[in-house]
């Protein structure tokens, strides 16, 4: 691992030299390129985001720390999964228990994975039957995605429970114009193959976008091969179908329907470490999402109403029969859950300087599971009977603009949960933009809450003691940040810096004698730095740095899997209007984790690592493209979860047809 660190340092130096050389090229911009660049600058200034305020808002006016991954960026990087797309995002830490399809986690600013609300087209995806009510990002492929918006910091005022640390909102494609058809396929390392077909377009009345994607890989050992005996590969198969239909009945009335079906099959291993291999342990995970949203405008378009109905359904089964490594026991389990939600939102455009939003949402969730095992000691069965909960939320938010320079959003929300105490959350987010200097000053202050999961409340006890606890209180957070963004050279350069601080109370943890209890307190704080440069319309550079300190406030120990330092850099170059080359570097600092050998855990420190990825494509014809993607070019040996494997150097190639 020492050689890997030295190699990472050398790569960072070479990357710095490359960036400096590319910046020098900006001096040779032609007048025509400058004009194109100015037009693109104006487009960036007016880029629209929707997640921060639940209303379409120019990014310039948003105080929240937000990252947007566009469809163009996904196309340039040739990423296959949403997990890969999130890998280099500012202040995010991703980890996975092995190859594609393995259990994954996304931590925003050091908050727990379950403290992130994940949505797709406004549908909440957090699974009610998982112990912490989190969402496994490994299910999602990037096809048919138009953009991904990531909001950092507490967002419960608009989104309720689960948005205690941040929100990831995935928005699918919705195009206008004549029908378009895309077909792409690629293959490469670890026996990986993918095929995707998409069709989209519109008429005077209907807009549509539909896609089907098959992703399959033989994979590598989920249990790290750094430990003796872990040689068996763990594959993953994912079939995803998605569609979006929008009906424009008139200028003032529309209906938008979005659905997605995901069927996956994944080979999994044990805890990792020595002899973590399990040759026949298989998980099937099926998910179905559907939502319908009606939108209407009244009072000369000053009153906008949206009514959304959404349904999410999950089924997950695991089967682990007897095998040569485990000849004396077998296990099987099933987990089922569903979530239904009605969301009614009103936006009153009182004046060009003032937008008032208010509404309510009602959410019902339920889940059940069972587990059975057979061993030499006899059969064992545990049943988690069907349990239900619901929540009613009321919110109000006001957006104010003054002289096109001062922007402020303030909101309040009340949540009434059927099983736990009610919660009141707030958020205020001012920003001031100085046109003369291109300087944006911003700050946010807000609170968040997360209701206990069904498992936290009702999990049956064991012979060791109780597990579920119906007297649990919601987890709570208070977060603030303050930052500055500086735009230069007609926005071709941007420097950003944000300091953040989040404090968590009443965190739920497991006690072997008492079961789940509200016991933990934590603090995460740090700084985010961003540098963006567009020397020309054919070159873009993005660098980010995150410094994070995440600690348990009772013990003073650093929270697990949170690196103190994270650095990423991405350079994208276009050639001759037909070719594109993308290069990215990600450096992840040291972080602690727990390592299990048998039933004995020990705290260990995982080494830092540096990953270098590259992707390129060439349009042979207007409708025919060939591409290549190289991952982990330095073949770094690393772990994101102690004891679990990661991919070495990988190469993939494919083609895309568009007409």
C-alpha positions, 0 to 999 in steps of 0.5 A: 500500500506504500507504493500505491501512496507514492504513485498517487502523489506522483499522479497528483503532481502530473495532474497539477502540471497538466491542469496548468498547461491546459490553463495556459491554452486559454490565452489562444482562444479565438474571438469566435470561441470567446463568443461561444463561451460567453453564451455558455456562461449565460446558460450556466448563470441561469441553470435551473435546479428543482430539489433545493426549493421544490420550485424551479430556481436559477442556481445563482439564486440557491444558497444550498450546497448543491452538485448537479450531474448532467446527462452530458457529464454522464455521457462523457464519463461513460459510467454504468451505475449511479454509484459510479457517478457519485464517486467523485462528488464533493463531500460524498463518501461511497462504499460498497461490499464488493462488486456491482450489485453488492450492498452500498452506502452513500454518506453526505458530509459524514452523516449516516447512509440512512440520513440521505433521502433518495428520490427518482422523479419525486418518488422516495426510494428509502426502503421501509423494511431495511433496519435503518430505512436506507436505500441501496444505490447499487440498484440504479443504472444511469440509462434514461437519467437526465440529471442527478441533483445532490443537496448537502445539509438538513432538508427535512423542512421540504422533504420530511424524514430521512432528509436529515443529512441531505437529498439525492434526487434523480430526474429521468429524461423527458424530451421534446421533438421528433422521435429519437432512438438510442441503442448502446452496448459495451463489454469488458473486464470481469465478464461484464456486458451491458445493452441499452435501448431508449426511445423518446420524443413528443407530439403536440399532446404527448411527451415520452421516454422509455428505456430497457437496460440489461447489465450483467457481470461475472464480477470478482470476489466480494470477500477481499482476495487479500485474505487467503481462500477468497477466490470465488467470483460474485456476479450480478445481473440487473434488468431495468425498465423505465418509462415516462409519459407526459400529457399536455392537455392545455397550457395550464393543465398537464399529467406526468407519469413515471415508472421503473421496474428493477430485477436484480440477482447478486452473488454475495459473500460473508463478512469478508476477511479469511474464508469469506467466500460463499459459492452459492449465497444468492440475493434477488432484489426486485423493485417497482416505482410508479408516480403520477403528477397532475399540474394545474395553473390558476389565476392567470398562472399565479397559482400553481398546484401539483398533486402527486401520487406515488407507490414503491414496492420492494421484495428481497430474498436470500438463499444460502443452501449447504455447500462445501465451505458450509456443509452443516447449515442452510439459510433463507429469508424474505423481506417485503415492503411498500410505501404509498404517498400523496403529495399536494403542493401549492406555489403562489407567484405573488410577485416577481420578487416573492414566491410562497409555497405550501402543502401537505403530504401523507405517507403510509408504509408497511413491511414484513420479513421472515428468516429460517435456518437449518443446522446440526443444532436444529431448525430456527425461525424468526418472523417479523410480522406485518407492521405499518406506520404513517406520517402527515406533514405540513410545510410552508416556504417563502422565497424572496428576491430583492433587486436581483441580488439578495435571495432568501428562502425560509421554511417551516414544517410539522410532521405527525408520525403515527408511532413516535412524537411529532417534529417541527423543523425549519430552514433559512437560506440567504444568499447575496450576489454582487454583480460587479465582482461576480461574488456570491455569499451564501449561508444556510441554517436548518434542522432535520429529523428521522423517524425510527424505522419499522425494524427499530420499533417492532423487531422481535426479541431473541434469547439474548434480549429485546431488539425493537423498542416502541418508545424510541424518539426520532433522530434529530440534526441541526446543520449550518454552513457559510460559503463564498463563490467567486466567478471570474473571466465571464464565469470561465473560472469559479472558486468556491469555499463552504464551511459546514457543521452538523450536530446529531442528537438521539441517534439510534444504536443497538445495545445487546441488553436493551435493544435499540435505544436513543443513545448516540450523539455525533458531530460532523464538520469541515470544509468544501472547496471547488475550482471550475475552469472552462478555458474554452468551449472544448475544455473543462476542468473541475477540482474539489476538496473536502476536509471532514471531521466526523466524531462520536461526541460521547467517546470522541472517536472518529466515525467509521468509513469517513475520510478526513481528506478527499480530493477529486479532479476531472478534465474533459476535452472535446476534439474536432466536434466528434471526439471527447476525452475525459480523465478523472482522479480521486484520492481518498484519505485514511479512515477507520472501520471495524474488521470482523474475524468470526464474532470478534470485531476490531477497529482498524485503519484503512490506507488511503488510495488514489484512483485514475479513470479515463473515458473517450468516444469518437463519433464515426458518423452523426449517428454512430459512436464508439467508446472506451472506458478505463477504470483504476488505471494505476491498478490500486489495491484498496478497500472501501469496506474492510474485508471486501474486494474492489476492482483492479484495472478494468477496460471496457469498450462499446458502441452507440447508435443514435438516430 
